[in-house]
């Protein structure tokens, strides 16, 4: 695998990266879309720092607000590119929930087409109609999966990239090891593979590439930034938590996911003895089996909390990760002699 860095630390890897991303990334990283946490402020900071920023369409409270957000992000990034022609300024992405409970999907996708959103990240159902709409204007579709069966369905729909959501990832994570899932996906899919699960450093990003992924997908680490739309107590809890403090349960959202055990305990529940969810009452749109809801009362986080020790601006975090990435490359080169 040939890797090259210029003095500006632009990422240039001879791997199946789409053309739209080549020369535009400081690091091969996507800032994962996070409910409530990801807003234009975080997305813009990530893209200007040289990684792909993203947000869930439903973070905008209405279709009108989504229209405004897309216009704002598009205009501000274009202005930043004009003012900084030598900088690696990444494109942005919007996450769409492809599910019957999302009654805004059609309207929100029409806005994505209107603004020619560079990357649409889809979740849950294989996104055939989304792929057709996005490919119609030359955009990319990345779909997240937790197993190779779902990956095959997404590949059959013509997606450009598959996000392997592995054990330890924040939010609605899977349980498979990245060593297994990335390998299985590569056997059936020749496109871009994005790896999600417990990464927080530049060395972790290089490890994702070593496994066969093209991009790393980091969410939790970016909650502990000044631009993230999360309260100070949420960010402090991330710093105080370790990997073993993360709880994996379907109780709060209807889909298995990882949450901060301390937030579960604060809500009056025992994080080590949570009741089983009643599947007959599950509804992805309205939540799980309790009045306490994921992300609002019970905070999501992945096992990457073990690598979070401070809250810092996105630009500083990405710069440090770039240094860690280079140092890891040098260590491996030296070890090989």
Secondary structure, DSSP 8 states (H G I E B T S, - for coil): --EEE-TT--EEESSS--GGGTT--SSSEEE---TTT--HHHHHHHHHHTSBEEEEGGGSSSHHHHHHHHHHHHHHHHHHHHH-TTS----EEEEEEESTT-TTHHHHHHHHHHTT-SEEEEEES--HHHHHHHHHTT-EEEEEESSHHHHHHHHHTT-SEEEEE-TT-SBS---S-HHHHHHHHHHH--SEEEEESS--SHHHHHHHHHHT-SEEEE-HHHHTBTTSS--HHHHHHHHH--GGGEEEESTTTSS-EEEEHHHHHHTT--TTS-----GGG-BTTTBSSSSS-BTTTB-B--GGGGG----B-HHHHHHHHHHHHHHHHHHHHHHT-
